[in-house]
């Protein structure tokens, strides 16, 4: 009886030692650095996008960027103040727009469009 009790305790200790604790949510998700207020947009944004949103722009809608914009709207309940804010919050990288175009957030339709550079 005493031997089986010792065996049971030893087994319990050995299996408990093998447990791995899951990392906390803050440790699992890396934090992105926030740009200071009023800072100019990063070069990768100015090269590919018009930073300020516009209304009723004519251009080709990008489904992926529009989906990311709408997720931003759902989560924050507002439009991003700039394309740079959308990029910092929702994108790992900014996709290259078609030749001779830039990405523009159309605030009237809540879409991201490829618009001809003027």
Backbone torsions as a table, in degrees:
resi	resn	phi	psi	omega
1	UNK	NA	-46.7	-178.7
2	UNK	-64.9	-37.4	179.5
3	UNK	-65.7	-42.8	179.4
4	UNK	-69.0	-33.0	176.8
5	UNK	-65.9	-45.0	177.2
6	UNK	-62.4	-41.7	177.8
7	UNK	-60.7	-43.5	179.6
8	UNK	-63.1	-43.1	178.8
9	UNK	-64.6	-44.6	179.7
10	UNK	-61.5	-41.5	178.8
11	UNK	-63.5	-43.0	178.6
12	UNK	-62.0	-43.8	179.5
13	UNK	-63.8	-44.7	-179.1
14	UNK	-64.2	-41.0	180.0
15	UNK	-73.1	-32.9	178.6
16	UNK	-69.3	-32.8	-179.7
17	UNK	-68.7	-24.7	-178.3
18	UNK	-81.8	-7.6	-179.2
19	UNK	-69.1	139.7	175.9
20	UNK	-112.5	133.5	179.6
21	UNK	-85.4	138.4	179.4
22	UNK	-74.5	143.1	179.3
23	UNK	-67.5	153.7	179.3
24	UNK	-68.0	160.4	-177.3
25	UNK	-60.3	-37.1	-179.0
26	UNK	-69.9	-32.1	179.0
27	UNK	-77.0	-28.6	-176.9
28	UNK	-75.5	-36.3	-176.7
29	UNK	-102.9	116.6	179.0
30	UNK	-67.1	143.4	-179.9
31	UNK	-90.1	138.2	176.4
32	UNK	-89.2	144.0	179.4
33	UNK	-72.2	133.8	178.3
34	UNK	-92.5	136.5	176.6
35	UNK	-76.3	144.8	178.3
36	UNK	-64.0	150.7	-179.9
37	UNK	-60.0	136.6	179.0
38	UNK	82.7	-0.5	179.1
39	UNK	-73.1	144.6	177.8
40	UNK	-64.9	153.3	179.2
41	UNK	-66.1	152.2	177.6
42	UNK	-61.3	155.9	-177.7
43	UNK	-60.2	-34.7	-179.5
44	UNK	-65.5	-25.1	177.4
45	UNK	-80.5	-47.2	-178.2
46	UNK	-64.9	-27.0	177.9
47	UNK	-72.5	-30.0	-173.1
48	UNK	-113.2	-11.4	-172.4
49	UNK	-148.4	152.9	167.9
50	UNK	-81.1	123.6	-170.8
51	UNK	-69.2	-41.4	-176.6
52	UNK	-83.7	136.5	174.3
53	UNK	-62.0	155.6	178.3
54	UNK	-133.9	169.7	179.4
55	UNK	-114.6	141.4	173.8
56	UNK	50.8	51.8	178.2
57	UNK	-88.0	147.3	178.4
58	UNK	-95.3	124.7	179.6
59	UNK	179.7	176.5	-179.0
60	UNK	-86.0	126.0	-178.7
61	UNK	-73.1	134.0	174.7
62	UNK	-100.3	115.8	-174.6
63	UNK	-63.2	-43.4	-178.0
64	UNK	-64.7	-50.1	-178.7
65	UNK	-66.3	-34.6	176.7
66	UNK	-65.2	-40.1	177.1
67	UNK	-62.3	-42.6	178.6
68	UNK	-64.9	-38.2	176.2
69	UNK	-62.8	-42.4	-178.5
70	UNK	-71.0	-32.1	173.4
71	UNK	-65.4	-42.2	176.1
72	UNK	-58.5	-47.2	179.3
73	UNK	-59.3	-44.0	-179.9
74	UNK	-63.5	-44.6	-176.6
75	UNK	-73.4	-42.4	-174.3
76	UNK	-98.4	-14.4	-178.7
77	UNK	59.9	35.1	176.7
78	UNK	-164.4	161.6	173.1
79	UNK	-74.8	150.7	173.0
80	UNK	-66.3	147.8	179.0
81	UNK	-69.4	-22.3	-177.8
82	UNK	-156.1	166.1	174.8
83	UNK	-66.0	-32.3	178.1
84	UNK	-61.1	-39.5	178.2
85	UNK	-65.1	-42.4	176.6
86	UNK	-60.9	-45.2	-178.4
87	UNK	-63.5	-44.7	179.6
88	UNK	-63.1	-38.0	-173.1
89	UNK	-83.8	-38.9	-169.0
90	UNK	-117.8	-13.4	-171.4
91	UNK	-120.1	140.8	171.7
92	UNK	-78.0	-33.3	176.3
93	UNK	-153.4	159.6	179.6
94	UNK	-95.0	121.5	178.4
95	UNK	-65.2	148.4	179.9
96	UNK	-71.7	130.0	176.9
97	UNK	-75.3	164.5	175.7
98	UNK	-57.4	154.3	-178.7
99	UNK	-51.9	131.8	177.5
100	UNK	77.0	13.4	-179.1
101	UNK	-129.7	162.8	174.6
102	UNK	-132.4	153.0	175.5
103	UNK	-75.5	138.1	177.3
104	UNK	-136.5	135.2	173.0
105	UNK	-83.6	119.4	175.9
106	UNK	-91.0	105.6	-175.8
107	UNK	-71.4	-21.5	179.2
108	UNK	-73.5	-37.4	-176.9
109	UNK	-107.1	-3.7	-173.5
110	UNK	50.1	53.2	176.7
111	UNK	-130.2	156.4	172.0
112	UNK	-105.6	126.3	-175.0
113	UNK	-124.0	150.6	171.7
114	UNK	-89.3	114.1	-174.0
115	UNK	-116.4	141.2	179.5
116	UNK	-58.5	136.1	177.8
117	UNK	-75.1	135.4	-178.4
118	UNK	-102.3	NA	NA
